Structure formats: structure tokens, C-alpha cells
């Protein structure tokens, strides 16, 4: 049989090892809580970066076009004019809202990407000067 090394009891552990253990745990928690690490330099393609904004623009444009079609239906059809007059403008406004939100989101993402490319030291130095 194999003899495993004996682990020291709580009373035998030095204060330094306890400190290392707690600091290691804290750093692991800090790293796992971040969605992206500064130290990883994996480049993401454009779809991974912009997909939410592109989806918002696409869905907004589709709903906006549907609102245009439904709003123009009372001119062609005689039946259910009141339904078309109520649903059309609602879809127009909802689609326009999503479309504008997606279009505004794209420059915000670009600005964040440029900020992430700057060295971390310069950002901390700049924030120190502005906050002090």
C-alpha cells in the first residue's frame, strides 16, 4: 500500500500559509467573477462583439416595416379598419425604438473596444489624475 503524505492540522499550519490560502481564494473569486480577463489576449471576431446590436437593428427594422404595412392596410381594405389603425402605429413605434437603440449601441461598443485596447497602466494613470 502507498503511504500518503500527512497533512498538517490547523494548529500546525503557519500564519503565512493561512494568508496564502485566503489570498489565493480571493484572487480566484475575483477572476471568476469577471466576464473577460485583462490577461487573455484572445481576439474575438466581429460577430461575437456586435451580434446583440445587429439583432436589435434587424428585429427593429422588421417590426418597423410590418408597422408600415399594417398602417397602410386601411387604405386598401375596408374590413377591420379600427384594428389596423391601432396596431399599425404601435408596431411603428416599437420597431423604430428597437432600430434606434441598436444603431446607438454600435458606436458605444466601438468606443468600449478602443478603450480596452489602451494599456491598462495609462488608464489607471489617467483616472488617478482626473479623480484626485
GROMACS elastic network, one bead per residue, 0.5 to 0.9 nm:
[ bonds ]
;  ai    aj funct       b0    kb
    3     6     6  0.86806   500
    4     7     6  0.89376   500
    8    11     6  0.78580   500
    8    12     6  0.55908   500
    8    13     6  0.62992   500
    9    12     6  0.52285   500
    9    13     6  0.65656   500
   10    13     6  0.54959   500
   10    14     6  0.87243   500
   11    14     6  0.80890   500
   13    16     6  0.82824   500
   13    17     6  0.65979   500
   13    18     6  0.71215   500
   14    17     6  0.54483   500
   14    18     6  0.66264   500
   14    19     6  0.88751   500
   15    18     6  0.51027   500
   15    19     6  0.62198   500
   15    20     6  0.86888   500
   16    19     6  0.50426   500
   16    20     6  0.61872   500
   16    21     6  0.85583   500
   17    20     6  0.50168   500
   17    21     6  0.60811   500
   17    22     6  0.87009   500
   18    21     6  0.50594   500
   18    22     6  0.63213   500
   18    23     6  0.86467   500
   19    22     6  0.52925   500
   19    23     6  0.61148   500
   19    24     6  0.84522   500
   20    23     6  0.51835   500
   20    24     6  0.59327   500
   20    25     6  0.85126   500
   21    24     6  0.52196   500
   21    25     6  0.63003   500
   21    26     6  0.87544   500
   22    25     6  0.50934   500
   22    26     6  0.61853   500
   22    27     6  0.86601   500
   23    26     6  0.50245   500
   23    27     6  0.61268   500
   23    28     6  0.85068   500
   24    27     6  0.52406   500
   24    28     6  0.61461   500
   24    29     6  0.86533   500
   25    28     6  0.50961   500
   25    29     6  0.62160   500
   25    30     6  0.86127   500
   26    29     6  0.51305   500
   26    30     6  0.61462   500
   26    31     6  0.86422   500
   27    31     6  0.61071   500
   27    32     6  0.85143   500
   28    31     6  0.51893   500
   28    32     6  0.60705   500
   28    33     6  0.85342   500
   29    32     6  0.51735   500
   29    33     6  0.60839   500
   29    34     6  0.88585   500
   30    33     6  0.52883   500
   30    34     6  0.67065   500
   31    34     6  0.55188   500
   31    35     6  0.84394   500
   31    36     6  0.86423   500
   31    37     6  0.71286   500
   32    35     6  0.75285   500
   32    37     6  0.89368   500
   33    36     6  0.89559   500
   34    37     6  0.64862   500
   36    39     6  0.87013   500
   36    40     6  0.77713   500
   37    40     6  0.56252   500
   37    41     6  0.85429   500
   38    41     6  0.75431   500
   38   116     6  0.86017   500
   38   120     6  0.85096   500
   40    43     6  0.88688   500
   44    47     6  0.81430   500
   44    48     6  0.62265   500
   44    49     6  0.70257   500
   45    48     6  0.56094   500
   45    49     6  0.67870   500
   46    49     6  0.51306   500
   46    50     6  0.59952   500
   46    51     6  0.79031   500
   47    50     6  0.52754   500
   47    51     6  0.51210   500
   47    52     6  0.88227   500
   47    54     6  0.86750   500
   48    51     6  0.58312   500
   48    52     6  0.85655   500
   49    52     6  0.79043   500
   49    53     6  0.87620   500
   49   109     6  0.77328   500
   49   113     6  0.89553   500
   50    53     6  0.54695   500
   50    54     6  0.61208   500
   50    55     6  0.86467   500
   50   105     6  0.89371   500
   50   106     6  0.70660   500
   50   109     6  0.74481   500
   51    54     6  0.50678   500
   51    55     6  0.60460   500
   51    56     6  0.85657   500
   52    55     6  0.51469   500
   52    56     6  0.61979   500
   52    57     6  0.86931   500
   52   102     6  0.80857   500
   52   105     6  0.89884   500
   53    56     6  0.50542   500
   53    57     6  0.62189   500
   53    58     6  0.85977   500
   53   101     6  0.81178   500
   53   103     6  0.72529   500
   53   104     6  0.86588   500
   53   105     6  0.60417   500
   53   106     6  0.62204   500
   53   109     6  0.88130   500
   54    57     6  0.51138   500
   54    58     6  0.60781   500
   54    59     6  0.85647   500
   54   102     6  0.66888   500
   54   103     6  0.83342   500
   54   106     6  0.82187   500
   55    58     6  0.50558   500
   55    59     6  0.60126   500
   55    60     6  0.82826   500
   55   102     6  0.78228   500
   56    59     6  0.53345   500
   56    60     6  0.58962   500
   56    61     6  0.84647   500
   56    98     6  0.58913   500
   56    99     6  0.64561   500
   56   100     6  0.88623   500
   56   101     6  0.73550   500
   56   102     6  0.50215   500
   56   103     6  0.83635   500
   57    60     6  0.50939   500
   57    61     6  0.60267   500
   57    62     6  0.85731   500
   57    95     6  0.89137   500
   57    98     6  0.64028   500
   57   100     6  0.74335   500
   57   101     6  0.75857   500
   57   103     6  0.64640   500
   58    61     6  0.51954   500
   58    62     6  0.61896   500
   58    63     6  0.86709   500
   58    98     6  0.86952   500
   58    99     6  0.73459   500
   58   102     6  0.84847   500
   59    62     6  0.50901   500
   59    63     6  0.61402   500
   59    64     6  0.84434   500
   59    95     6  0.73604   500
   59    98     6  0.72307   500
   59    99     6  0.74913   500
   60    63     6  0.52282   500
   60    64     6  0.59864   500
   60    65     6  0.85790   500
   60    94     6  0.73296   500
   60    96     6  0.61297   500
   60    97     6  0.70842   500
   60   100     6  0.80074   500
   60   101     6  0.87462   500
   60   102     6  0.80068   500
   61    65     6  0.61177   500
   61    66     6  0.85360   500
   61    95     6  0.60158   500
   61    96     6  0.71931   500
   61    98     6  0.77909   500
   61    99     6  0.58164   500
   62    65     6  0.52147   500
   62    66     6  0.61736   500
   62    67     6  0.85910   500
   62    95     6  0.71088   500
   63    67     6  0.60899   500
   63    68     6  0.86657   500
   63    91     6  0.60653   500
   63    92     6  0.69362   500
   63    93     6  0.89494   500
   63    94     6  0.71520   500
   63    96     6  0.79722   500
   63    98     6  0.86572   500
   63    99     6  0.89964   500
   64    68     6  0.63325   500
   64    69     6  0.87977   500
   64    91     6  0.62213   500
   64    93     6  0.73352   500
   64    94     6  0.71839   500
   64    96     6  0.58243   500
   64    97     6  0.89407   500
   64    98     6  0.88338   500
   64    99     6  0.80857   500
   65    68     6  0.50011   500
   65    69     6  0.63262   500
   65    70     6  0.86800   500
   65    91     6  0.86175   500
   65    92     6  0.75275   500
   65    95     6  0.78241   500
   66    69     6  0.50950   500
   66    70     6  0.61501   500
   66    71     6  0.84559   500
   66    88     6  0.78579   500
   66    91     6  0.70420   500
   66    92     6  0.76206   500
   66    95     6  0.85101   500
   67    70     6  0.51218   500
   67    71     6  0.58901   500
   67    72     6  0.84826   500
   67    87     6  0.75390   500
   67    89     6  0.63710   500
   67    90     6  0.73563   500
   67    93     6  0.81586   500
   67    94     6  0.87391   500
   67    95     6  0.75912   500
   68    71     6  0.51424   500
   68    72     6  0.62106   500
   68    73     6  0.87534   500
   68    88     6  0.66906   500
   68    89     6  0.80445   500
   68    91     6  0.81417   500
   68    92     6  0.64970   500
   69    72     6  0.52692   500
   69    73     6  0.63297   500
   69    88     6  0.76123   500
   70    73     6  0.51643   500
   70    74     6  0.78148   500
   70    84     6  0.58312   500
   70    85     6  0.79010   500
   70    87     6  0.72079   500
   70    89     6  0.83959   500
   70    91     6  0.84327   500
   71    74     6  0.68142   500
   71    75     6  0.84640   500
   71    84     6  0.60481   500
   71    85     6  0.61156   500
   71    86     6  0.84288   500
   71    87     6  0.76016   500
   71    89     6  0.65487   500
   71    91     6  0.89006   500
   71    92     6  0.83177   500
   72    75     6  0.57439   500
   72    76     6  0.72720   500
   72    84     6  0.82462   500
   72    85     6  0.87482   500
   72    88     6  0.80376   500
   73    76     6  0.52628   500
   73    77     6  0.58070   500
   73    78     6  0.86165   500
   73    81     6  0.79630   500
   73    84     6  0.67434   500
   73    85     6  0.86253   500
   73    88     6  0.88149   500
   74    77     6  0.51794   500
   74    78     6  0.63199   500
   74    79     6  0.78978   500
   74    80     6  0.78653   500
   74    81     6  0.51972   500
   74    82     6  0.82829   500
   74    84     6  0.63745   500
   74    85     6  0.71827   500
   75    78     6  0.76047   500
   75    81     6  0.86534   500
   77    80     6  0.80165   500
   77    81     6  0.75229   500
   78    81     6  0.63147   500
   79    82     6  0.86970   500
   80    83     6  0.54867   500
   80    84     6  0.66600   500
   80    85     6  0.88131   500
   81    84     6  0.52952   500
   81    85     6  0.61129   500
   81    86     6  0.87112   500
   82    85     6  0.50388   500
   82    86     6  0.62280   500
   82    87     6  0.86577   500
   83    86     6  0.52531   500
   83    87     6  0.60692   500
   83    88     6  0.82629   500
   84    87     6  0.52693   500
   84    88     6  0.55951   500
   84    89     6  0.85767   500
   85    88     6  0.56618   500
   85    89     6  0.69350   500
   86    89     6  0.62818   500
   86    90     6  0.67115   500
   87    90     6  0.52065   500
   87    91     6  0.61851   500
   87    92     6  0.85795   500
   88    91     6  0.53224   500
   88    92     6  0.61501   500
   88    93     6  0.87715   500
   89    93     6  0.61239   500
   89    94     6  0.84945   500
   90    93     6  0.53330   500
   90    94     6  0.61714   500
   90    95     6  0.85268   500
   91    94     6  0.50605   500
   91    95     6  0.58709   500
   91    96     6  0.83182   500
   92    95     6  0.52991   500
   92    96     6  0.60439   500
   92    97     6  0.85325   500
   93    96     6  0.50995   500
   93    97     6  0.60324   500
   93    98     6  0.86797   500
   94    97     6  0.51417   500
   94    98     6  0.63565   500
   94    99     6  0.85891   500
   95    98     6  0.52505   500
   95    99     6  0.60315   500
   95   100     6  0.85937   500
   96   100     6  0.60688   500
   96   101     6  0.84687   500
   97   100     6  0.53342   500
   97   101     6  0.61227   500
   97   102     6  0.86287   500
   98   101     6  0.50977   500
   98   102     6  0.61172   500
   98   103     6  0.85538   500
   99   102     6  0.52980   500
   99   103     6  0.62127   500
   99   104     6  0.86966   500
  100   103     6  0.50195   500
  100   104     6  0.60801   500
  100   105     6  0.84290   500
  101   104     6  0.52140   500
  101   105     6  0.60213   500
  101   106     6  0.89383   500
  102   106     6  0.66077   500
  103   106     6  0.56773   500
  103   107     6  0.77053   500
  104   107     6  0.61038   500
  104   108     6  0.68683   500
  105   108     6  0.51748   500
  105   109     6  0.63001   500
  105   110     6  0.88073   500
  106   109     6  0.52073   500
  106   110     6  0.63467   500
  106   111     6  0.87833   500
  107   111     6  0.61460   500
  107   112     6  0.86301   500
  108   111     6  0.51513   500
  108   112     6  0.63041   500
  108   113     6  0.86917   500
  109   112     6  0.51223   500
  109   113     6  0.61893   500
  109   114     6  0.87284   500
  110   113     6  0.50934   500
  110   114     6  0.63227   500
  110   115     6  0.87160   500
  111   114     6  0.51891   500
  111   115     6  0.62906   500
  111   116     6  0.87618   500
  112   115     6  0.50295   500
  112   116     6  0.62266   500
  112   117     6  0.87431   500
  113   116     6  0.51448   500
  113   117     6  0.64101   500
  114   117     6  0.51978   500
  114   118     6  0.67825   500
  115   118     6  0.54482   500
  115   119     6  0.86126   500
  115   123     6  0.84949   500
  116   119     6  0.76753   500
  116   120     6  0.80647   500
  117   120     6  0.85487   500
  118   121     6  0.85571   500
  118   122     6  0.72842   500
  118   123     6  0.72592   500
  119   122     6  0.56209   500
  119   123     6  0.67008   500
  120   123     6  0.51967   500
  120   124     6  0.63219   500
  120   125     6  0.86464   500
  121   124     6  0.52712   500
  121   125     6  0.61395   500
  121   126     6  0.85893   500
  122   125     6  0.50109   500
  122   126     6  0.60189   500
  122   127     6  0.85229   500
  123   126     6  0.51052   500
  123   127     6  0.61171   500
  123   128     6  0.85313   500
  124   127     6  0.51180   500
  124   128     6  0.60886   500
  124   129     6  0.87320   500
  125   128     6  0.51056   500
  125   129     6  0.64227   500
  125   130     6  0.88046   500
  126   129     6  0.52568   500
  126   130     6  0.62795   500
  126   131     6  0.85304   500
  127   130     6  0.51376   500
  127   131     6  0.58049   500
  127   132     6  0.82186   500
  128   131     6  0.52853   500
  128   132     6  0.57806   500
  129   132     6  0.55019   500
